[in-house]
Amino acid sequence: MTSLQAARLLKWMQERGTRTLSNWIWSVGVLLWMLSCAPSAAFAEPLPEGAVGSNVSVVGYNNLEDRPAFKMSIIQSGEHWYLYLGHFWQSGWTILDVTDPANSKVVKFIPGPPGSFTGQMEVSGNTMITGLEKPLVPGIGADPNAPFSEGVLIWDISDPVNPRQVGEYKTGNLGTHRNFYAGGKYMHLSAHMSGYHGNIYVIVDISDPAHPREAGRWWVPGQAEGESRVAGRFVSHHGPAYIVGNTAFLAYGSAGMIVLDISDVAHPKQISQLQFSPPFDPIFGSHTVLPVPEKSIALVTSEIVIPECRGAIGYAGIVDISDLAAPRLMSLMPEPLPPADWPIKSFCSRGATFGPHNINTLLHNPYVQPQGNLVYLTYWNAGLRVYDIKEPTAPREVGYFLPPNPRKRYGPVPKTLIAQTEDVLVDRRGYIYVTDNNQGVWIVKYDGN
């Protein structure tokens, strides 16, 4: 029996009326006996101390053999659940068995190409694609001036714990950042191609994975060399693109949210553009766009990279996409506040970076929790925030999880060793996986109403 199971048993006994002293003593005796029959370690490894939460409880933690993780994806194979993780400071990918989230186990580490950033992967069916790019932050992998690999690796994961590389696509430049693949013949890339400023949108046909070929590309006017650039702006396709039918939703930096018609993949056409910068921070003015077509909305965020709130503020919001030709910002998520008993009154005072970052985006993955009324959003030093968007014009915060500050430094950022939540993924069972750039993966669960 795990400590989580014991806690649930105790709650069940309380709900069954064990309120008299004699019944309570009997209940606690039974609980202690059952715990004595459990393994000596309740979790796969000790939980770091100091986590704080509201309506979110800790299920487990895994240090990933001292390899802090970045992006994640997940599959179910038979009775097993496998979490795939890209790493922040090491080149490669980890496969974590999370069948029992309280006792997760590393089953394999796959080394990546030396000197390369391998932070992101996408999984569909028996195919996985993994992005490769030149390291973005000094300290990721080898010397930033050393050789690196770039583009996308294509894998066969019919044996989920022994991926087999079957193809490779190269950009000929700095590589790819966040990509989209939901099965079928096309992968959709955020790619740094020769002849362009920043990343552009590239569609690649992988129907023959051993020989991938470009099928189409699109960019914001001014990105191609020789075109008149827009001064003072940070125009780059951060990605991932998110594809709904023949429509692509792009997060495009200071160019905002861009909607494309890709019915002719060789010639994508712009439907609309919604800009957020100014007034919001322009560097990653549009970091993530996640359409939820059944609700006629898109969830949108920026990303803050300037620490200690020294730049323009970021945002996390909801866009009305009922008319694709005229999207409109309809609401903003409330700014997180520190717990009432903390000595600081603003996360700007905590150190490191504060602001919105990643959403539970992999809604096309059948093993990921479908989008309901809850939005899961990482917020750098403000941890994981949970919002209820049942009324999209009035979202409200209903829970949070703040991991403790790291005890060990693995990479050069942040300058002050403060917890920095990176990514979030919620599986179909309701388990929430949270990564941090200087610690392992936390597994938590929302237990609010």
Secondary structure, DSSP 8 states (H G I E B T S, - for coil): --HHHHHHHHHHHHHTT--SHHHHHHHHHHHHHHHHTS-S-SSSS---S--EEESEEEEEEE-TTT--EEEEEEEEETTEEEEEEEESSSSEEEEEE-SSGGG-EEEEEEE--TT-B---EEEETTEEEEEEB--SSTTSSS-TTS----EEEEEE-SSTTS-EEEEEE--SSSEESS-B--SSSEEEEEEE-TTBSS-EEEEEE-SSTTS-EEEEEE--TT-BTTS---TT------S--EEETTEEEEE-GGG-EEEEE-SSTTS-EEEEEE--TTTS-STEEEEEEEEEGGGTEEEEEEE--SGGG-S----EEEEE-SSTTS-EEEEE-------TTSS-SSGGGSSS-BS---B---TTSTTB----SEEEEE-BTT-EEEEE-SSTTS-EEEEEEE----SS--SS-SSS----EEEEEEBTTSEEEEEETTEEEEEEEE---
